[in-house]
Amino acid sequence: MINLLLGEFSFINFRKDEFEELQIQIDNLSLKNQILSALNFYLKSQPWFLQSLTRFYNGKIPEIIC
């Protein structure tokens, strides 16, 4: 299960069987930037994940807000 924090209290969940559970909860601004950088790299390196996001939002890639 991959949980993305979108906005202050919203979560989007995705399941991919071959990956372990990953939960991202962001409290600190510096940590937010590090996690967003890592997430950006992850999205580029895992096309299935970006495709899941795109399908979930009816073809529109969501903006990640922190």
N, C-alpha and C positions, 0 to 999 in steps of 0.2 A: 504494500500500500504506500503510495506516495502522496503526502499531504502538502499542498501549496497554500501558503498564507496569502490571500488576495484581499487587500484592504485590512482593516483592523481586526475584524472578527470572522471573516468568511474563509472557509476552507473548501478546496476542491480535492477530491480523492480519486486516485487511479491505482488499479491493481495490475501488476505484472508478475506472473508466477515465479520467474527465475530471479527476481530481485527481492532482497529482504526488506522489511518495513523501514521506511525512512520518514521521520517526522521533523518538519522544520518549524520551529517556533522562534520568532525573532523579537528580542526585547531591546537590544542596544543598537544604536545607529551604525557604529563601526561594524558590528557583527552583521547587520542587515546588508551592508555593502559587500562584505566578504561572501555572504551566502548568495546574494544576487549575482555576483561574479561567477561563483561556482555553478549556480543554476543556469546561467547563460551558457557556460561551457557545456554543461550536461545536456541542455536542450539541443545544442548544435551537434553533439556527439551521439545522441540517441533519437534518431528520426521517428521511431515508433511513438515516443512520448509527445513530441511536437504534433504528430498526426492525431494523437488522442485528444490533445488540447483543441486542435483545429476542428475536429469532428464534434467535440462537446459544445463548442460555441458556434455551430452551424457555419463553419468555414471561416470564421473570423478569429484571428489569434488575439487572445485577451492581453490587456496591459496588466503587468504585475505591479501593484501599488503597495508601498510600504509606508 
